[in-house]
Amino acid sequence: MFTHCSLAALILVLTLHDQVHTGEIVGGREVAPHSRPYMVFLELKKSNGNTTYCDGFLVNEHFVMTAAHCEASSYKVFLGLHDYKNRRSVQIVTVDETNAFPHEGYDKMSSKNDIMLLKLHPKAEFNKNVTSIALAGRDDVPKSCAVLGWGKTENGKASDVLREVNVKLTDTKFCAKEKKYCSKGTTGPSNGDSGGPLVCECGKAYGVVSGSHQNTYGYMMIPEYRDWIDCVLKHNSFDDISLNDLI
């Protein structure tokens, strides 16, 4: 159970999220290359010309899910990446801001509804290194979860390879009210890779890395956003379907 001070700290960091980078895998381990083929590395070009980075994950051939605070003027999407220094056979798709769909209720000050979908054009080419991950539904209960990313490690340097760390979810009224899962401890996501998935034992994505502060981590609850997700996917995929697909 979080203390009052821990909750206050989390509220503060979510309010000031522009000053906090999330997604660092602290205390984790390198995963086997391409064993998480749904993972996506995002290079963000901001309106001020700066370049930053986030994570994401494929929900189908057309869409990547990430955090809404990863909004940018344009996105370079790396599919099938394991080692950033070895990008042979990696698919790279550029996405502009017109194909970014942050939740319409996203609030930068409070970090509410911190979830976004990016539409790929051309669509991802699925193969042994690139595929989607199933999303948790309302009746699914998360157990034995982990988060993944290319962010900074304990030495303060970004990881070139994809890493993963187990996290233990805690049950709090504050997190539930904010439509978040929360975990607490000395290991988890922190600096560098917001938008990565919270993946649980059934192999489904349950959450999106949103914010962290003082060993408290928040993940947007995917089951609570299934109606919104399904709506975006349904109404923004048709223009990539060819006439041959309709015959």
Beta strands, then each sheet from edge to edge (+ up, - down):
strand 1: 29-30
strand 2: 39-45
strand 3: 51-58
strand 4: 63-66
strand 5: 74-79
strand 6: 91-96
strand 7: 100-102
strand 8: 116-119
strand 9: 145-149
strand 10: 163-167
strand 11: 169-170
strand 12: 180-184
strand 13: 197-199
strand 14: 205-213
strand 15: 216-221
sheet 1: 1+ 10- 9+ 13- 14+ 15- 12+ 11-
sheet 2: 6+ 5- 2+ 3- 4+ 8- 7+
end
